[in-house]
Amino acid sequence: MNFHDFCRMLLVLGIGFAGAVTLAPPSAKVHQLQTEVTVLEKARENQDERIVAMRQSLEALKRGDSNAVEREAREKYGYCREGERIYHFE
């Protein structure tokens, strides 16, 4: 290996090192953002499921479904039938 080959090798290694140092922080940020996107997509899916359930409940209430009306009265307003006791667990 002569002096010119050695200098070329050092230059290539220096450029490679500089590229690695330059690209490492953005790469970590990309990974962080990908993780955040995954978390947000899961949260959106959960919200979509809640919306579907709430729409179904609303439609049942609009139809006058007695089971839906009773469930809403019991859950939201704490109503009960005569002789029943309500226990709240938290």
DOKOL-63297 format. One record per residue (C-alpha): x, y, z; residue number from 1. Coordinates in steps of 0.001 Angstrom, whole numbers. Layout:
BEGIN
{atom {X, Y, Z}, NUM}
...
# end
This chain:
BEGIN
{atom {0, 0, 0}, 1}
{atom {1490, 3294, -1030}, 2}
{atom {898, 6735, 444}, 3}
{atom {-1833, 7689, -2062}, 4}
{atom {-3821, 4496, -1340}, 5}
{atom {-3493, 5138, 2391}, 6}
{atom {-4777, 8713, 1971}, 7}
{atom {-7714, 7517, -142}, 8}
{atom {-8578, 4918, 2491}, 9}
{atom {-8461, 7565, 5235}, 10}
{atom {-10613, 9876, 3129}, 11}
{atom {-13230, 7163, 2521}, 12}
{atom {-13236, 6206, 6213}, 13}
{atom {-13518, 9871, 7206}, 14}
{atom {-16440, 10440, 4858}, 15}
{atom {-18126, 7265, 6132}, 16}
{atom {-17640, 8319, 9745}, 17}
{atom {-18928, 11836, 9057}, 18}
{atom {-21969, 10375, 7300}, 19}
{atom {-22691, 8041, 10207}, 20}
{atom {-22375, 10856, 12746}, 21}
{atom {-24559, 13127, 10623}, 22}
{atom {-27299, 10549, 9994}, 23}
{atom {-27489, 8977, 13475}, 24}
{atom {-29607, 11681, 15190}, 25}
{atom {-32186, 11916, 12349}, 26}
{atom {-32394, 8116, 12306}, 27}
{atom {-33195, 8050, 16031}, 28}
{atom {-35830, 10749, 15510}, 29}
{atom {-37397, 8752, 12664}, 30}
{atom {-37617, 5695, 14928}, 31}
{atom {-39195, 7790, 17702}, 32}
{atom {-41760, 9232, 15289}, 33}
{atom {-42583, 5785, 13881}, 34}
{atom {-43251, 4559, 17414}, 35}
{atom {-45456, 7584, 18080}, 36}
{atom {-47392, 6965, 14848}, 37}
{atom {-48009, 3356, 15913}, 38}
{atom {-49322, 4473, 19310}, 39}
{atom {-51569, 7113, 17731}, 40}
{atom {-52938, 4645, 15165}, 41}
{atom {-53880, 2242, 17968}, 42}
{atom {-55564, 5070, 19889}, 43}
{atom {-57499, 6022, 16739}, 44}
{atom {-58644, 2423, 16278}, 45}
{atom {-59890, 2369, 19880}, 46}
{atom {-61752, 5635, 19339}, 47}
{atom {-63279, 4296, 16120}, 48}
{atom {-64552, 1251, 18042}, 49}
{atom {-66056, 3525, 20716}, 50}
{atom {-67763, 5619, 18028}, 51}
{atom {-69314, 2512, 16449}, 52}
{atom {-70584, 1306, 19839}, 53}
{atom {-71994, 4734, 20704}, 54}
{atom {-73748, 5018, 17332}, 55}
{atom {-75312, 1594, 17816}, 56}
{atom {-76471, 2592, 21293}, 57}
{atom {-77878, 5866, 19961}, 58}
{atom {-79769, 4078, 17185}, 59}
{atom {-81228, 1633, 19717}, 60}
{atom {-82366, 4549, 21894}, 61}
{atom {-83893, 6322, 18873}, 62}
{atom {-85828, 3153, 18001}, 63}
{atom {-87153, 3070, 21547}, 64}
{atom {-85555, -300, 22303}, 65}
{atom {-86674, -916, 25885}, 66}
{atom {-83491, -2823, 26759}, 67}
{atom {-81343, 67, 25550}, 68}
{atom {-83434, 2610, 27443}, 69}
{atom {-83248, 551, 30627}, 70}
{atom {-79483, 14, 30263}, 71}
{atom {-78941, 3757, 29765}, 72}
{atom {-81120, 4621, 32772}, 73}
{atom {-79289, 2132, 34967}, 74}
{atom {-75744, 2993, 33841}, 75}
{atom {-75976, 6736, 33411}, 76}
{atom {-78550, 7740, 35995}, 77}
{atom {-78261, 4930, 38540}, 78}
{atom {-81922, 3938, 38266}, 79}
{atom {-83048, 619, 39638}, 80}
{atom {-86209, -1404, 39931}, 81}
{atom {-88174, -1515, 43124}, 82}
{atom {-86507, -3820, 45609}, 83}
{atom {-83129, -3773, 43860}, 84}
{atom {-79936, -2490, 45465}, 85}
{atom {-77147, -799, 43597}, 86}
{atom {-73538, -1352, 44552}, 87}
{atom {-70859, 894, 43060}, 88}
{atom {-67356, -512, 42662}, 89}
{atom {-64404, 1691, 41816}, 90}
# end
